[in-house]
């Protein structure tokens, strides 16, 4: 038999369990992770649309501003986690 696969739920999101306000609002760790994955997919879509619209170089400048705003508002850990989830989503 094959080895059981490690669940993606909860991987890399230890901080989410320490934030009771987020857990209260979303109800569970799985729901919170699902919302973060949806956000990552949405940002990927927005970036691709922007690249088609204005070109890759302008899209990169736009993305750097967006991620710096996210970092400023939510914190460095949230920006790093978003980038990580976006990379995972792109590899799927």
HELIX and SHEET records of a PDB file:
HELIX    1   1 UNK A   14  UNK A   18  1                                   5    
HELIX    2   2 UNK A   20  UNK A   26  1                                   7    
HELIX    3   3 UNK A   29  UNK A   54  1                                  26    
HELIX    4   4 UNK A   56  UNK A   74  1                                  19    
HELIX    5   5 UNK A   76  UNK A   91  1                                  16    
END                                                                             
